[in-house]
Amino acid sequence: MAAPLAAQAGGWLGLRLASRLLPGAAALAAAAGNTAAAERLAARAVGAYRPARAR
């Protein structure tokens, strides 16, 4: 449980440093992260709710 939390904290630290150097970088990173999260959620929903195919 500590490894994902540490990775997320490292990611946020990198994002903060990048946003200081490049204005607008935070918005781009957030958009990319949200897109990836939405795709993962969609894949889980399809797997959970799509009916099994008959063979």
Beta strands, then each sheet from edge to edge (+ up, - down):
end
